[in-house]
Amino acid sequence: MNRNVIFDSPFLLGFEHTRTLIERAAKAAAESYPPYNVEDRGDGGLRITLAVAGFSPDQLQVTVEDRHLVIAGKREGAAGKAEDAYLHRGIAARGFIRSFVLADGMQVDAALLEHGLLHIDLARPEPAKRVLTIPIRTSV
């Protein structure tokens, strides 16, 4: 993978995490299966929709680890039975791993499988307001 030269500057110290996020995002963008949409739902909410026709809920897994959303599909015996004779096989029958890097504060609210589409709803809740009272000292 090509390294981003801007983060190799001696004047940018401590940006290794940002470089890692950019490299993850570039790798995820290179993946093409399964196709997906990202929809803005307003108020900081997003919906990711993946086309997962032929997958059942027990063949799909949605996980979040360290701001990294991973959707995986695994099909047992996906190649078809020996007696199946296809004249054309255009529906993909392979497993997949699709990943997204989430911004700080983003959380997964729900995952719903309907009509061959897996919908994953994300939200960015408003952070709790904190008020700090700073004590004022005197010099005496």
N, C-alpha and C positions, 0 to 999 in steps of 0.2 A: 504494500500500500504506500502511496506517496505521502511523504510527511509535509505538513503545512509549515512552510519556512517561517512564517510570521511568528510562530510560537517558539522558534529556535533562537530568537533574539536574546542577547544577554540582558536586555533591559526589561524583559517580561519574565519575572521570577514567580514561581508558584502556580503557573497556568497548566501544569501537566494534566489536571483533571479536565480542563476545558478541551485540551487536545484530544484526550481519550473520548470525550463526548462527540467531538466532531468526527473522529475516525469511526465510532460506532454508527453514527448517523449516515456516513458515506457508505458503509458496508450494508446497512439496512436498505438504503436507496437502490443499491445494485440488485437486490432480490426482486424477482418479478412474479413469484407464485406464492400464494394465491393473490389474485387482484383484490384491491381494497379501495375504499373511499374514506376520506376524513371530512366530517361535517361539523361546522360551527353551530352549536345549539344555543348560543347566546349566554350571557351571564357567566362567561368563563368555561362553559360546558362544551365538550366535544363528543362526537360519536364516531368510532372507527367501525366500519362495516367490511367484513371479509366474505368473499364468495367461497363457501365451503360445501358445495353441493355433494351429497353422498356421504358426508361425515355425520355420525351420530354424536350426541353429547358426551358419551363415554370415550370417544376417540379424539376429543378436543381437550386442551388444557390451556388455561389462562393463568399466568403467574406474574407477579411483580417482585423484583428483587433489586434493591438499591437504584430506584428510579428507572429501571429497565423493564418494560412491559414485554413479555414474551408470549406469543400465541403459537401453540404447537398442535399439529394434527398427525395422528399416527393411525394408519390403516393396516390391520392384520390381513394377510392374504390379499392385498390390494391388486395383485397382478391378475386375479381372476382364476377361476377353476380350470383345470386341465381340459374339461369338456366344453368350455366356452369357446365359440368360434366367432370372432368379430370380423365383420367385413370392413368396418371403420371404427377406430377407437379414438374419439376426440375429447372425451371427458377424462381429465387427468385423474389418475388413480394412485398418486404418490403422496407420501407424507410431506410435511412442510414445517418450517419454523420461521415465523415472521416476528420481527422485534421492532420496538419503538423506544426511543429515549424520552422519558417524561421530565418536564420542567419541575423545579422545586414547587411543592405544594399540590401538584396534580395527584389525584387519587382515582382508582377505579371504583365506580359506583355499582355497576351491574354488567352482566354478560347474558345475552339472550340469543338463542338459536331459533330462527323461524324461516321457513321456506328456503332453506339452503344458504341463508345469510346469517353470519355470526355478528351481532351488534355488541360493541363494548362501549359503555357510557363512561366518560371521564368527567370529573368536576374539579374545580379549583375553589374550595371553600374560602370565604373571607377569613383572613387570620384574625384571631382574637385581639381586640384592642387592649394594649397594656399601657398603663399610666405609671410612670416612676416618679416618686417624689424625692427630690434631691435635698438632703439636709444642708442647711446653710450654717457654716461655722463662723465664729468670730476669731479675730487674732488675739484677743485678750485671754 
